[in-house]
């Protein structure tokens, strides 16, 4: 009974994580400039990968694997926005201009 529930929960988490990852991939392909692409990849990609980690942990039914999956998800949620910020900052300082649709540029002052 518990094994069946864990299997369904794991499948649900993996499918939801794959959906978030798909949205991130579509965002990277469709958005107009580097900054909006970084935003899509860092937000939806990190959540998608984290949910897949947790789904795999739940599917294993092993406490140590679940703990490692949760730690991996925490690491992703902490490091991905930081790295996206640093990449965007380096791109801006390197001269990468935002799309003309961007109306506010607080760093240009």
C-alpha positions as CSV (number, residue, x, y, z in Angstrom):
1,X,0.0,0.0,0.0
2,X,2.7,2.5,1.0
3,X,4.9,1.4,-1.9
4,X,2.0,2.1,-4.3
5,X,1.4,5.6,-2.9
6,X,5.1,6.4,-3.0
7,X,5.2,5.2,-6.6
8,X,2.3,7.5,-7.6
9,X,3.7,10.4,-5.6
10,X,7.1,9.9,-7.2
11,X,5.6,9.8,-10.7
12,X,3.6,12.9,-10.0
13,X,6.7,14.8,-8.8
14,X,8.7,13.7,-11.8
15,X,6.0,14.7,-14.3
16,X,5.5,18.1,-12.6
17,X,9.3,18.6,-12.6
18,X,9.5,17.7,-16.2
19,X,6.7,20.2,-17.0
20,X,8.6,23.0,-15.2
21,X,11.8,22.0,-17.1
22,X,9.8,22.1,-20.4
23,X,8.6,25.6,-19.6
24,X,12.2,26.7,-18.8
25,X,13.4,25.2,-22.1
26,X,10.6,27.0,-24.1
27,X,11.5,30.2,-22.3
28,X,15.1,29.9,-23.2
29,X,14.2,29.4,-26.8
30,X,11.4,32.0,-27.1
31,X,12.4,34.9,-24.9
32,X,14.0,37.9,-26.6
33,X,17.2,38.6,-24.8
34,X,19.8,37.1,-22.5
35,X,18.4,38.5,-19.3
36,X,14.9,37.2,-19.7
37,X,16.3,33.8,-20.9
38,X,18.4,33.6,-17.7
39,X,15.3,34.4,-15.7
40,X,13.4,31.5,-17.3
41,X,16.2,29.1,-16.9
42,X,17.0,29.9,-13.3
43,X,13.5,29.9,-12.0
44,X,11.6,27.2,-13.7
45,X,14.7,25.1,-14.4
46,X,15.8,24.9,-10.8
47,X,12.3,24.1,-9.6
48,X,11.9,21.4,-12.3
49,X,15.2,19.7,-11.5
50,X,14.5,19.9,-7.8
51,X,11.1,18.3,-8.1
52,X,12.7,15.5,-10.2
53,X,15.3,15.0,-7.5
54,X,12.6,14.7,-4.8
55,X,10.6,12.4,-7.0
56,X,13.6,10.1,-7.5
57,X,14.2,10.1,-3.8
58,X,10.6,9.2,-3.0
59,X,10.7,6.4,-5.6
60,X,13.7,4.9,-3.9
61,X,12.0,4.6,-0.5
62,X,15.4,4.9,1.2
63,X,15.9,7.6,3.8
64,X,19.5,8.4,2.8
65,X,18.5,8.8,-0.9
66,X,15.6,11.1,0.1
67,X,17.9,13.2,2.3
68,X,20.4,13.5,-0.6
69,X,17.6,14.5,-3.0
70,X,16.4,17.2,-0.6
71,X,19.9,18.5,-0.1
72,X,20.4,18.5,-3.9
73,X,17.1,20.5,-4.3
74,X,18.2,22.9,-1.6
75,X,21.6,23.4,-3.3
76,X,19.8,24.1,-6.6
77,X,17.4,26.6,-5.1
78,X,20.3,28.4,-3.4
79,X,22.9,28.3,-6.2
80,X,20.9,28.8,-9.4
81,X,19.6,32.3,-8.7
82,X,23.0,33.4,-7.5
83,X,24.8,32.1,-10.6
84,X,22.1,33.6,-12.9
85,X,22.6,37.0,-11.2
86,X,26.3,36.8,-11.6
87,X,26.0,35.8,-15.3
88,X,23.6,38.7,-16.0
89,X,25.8,41.1,-14.2
90,X,28.9,40.0,-16.2
91,X,26.9,40.2,-19.4
92,X,25.7,43.8,-18.6
93,X,29.2,44.9,-17.7
94,X,30.4,43.3,-20.9
95,X,28.1,45.4,-23.0
96,X,25.2,43.1,-23.7
97,X,22.2,45.4,-24.2
98,X,18.7,44.5,-23.0
99,X,15.9,44.3,-25.4
100,X,14.3,47.7,-26.5
101,X,11.1,46.5,-24.8
102,X,12.9,47.0,-21.4
103,X,11.7,50.3,-20.2
104,X,13.7,50.6,-16.9
105,X,17.4,50.2,-16.7
106,X,18.5,51.1,-13.2
107,X,22.1,50.2,-13.8
108,X,22.6,52.7,-16.6
109,X,22.9,55.6,-14.2
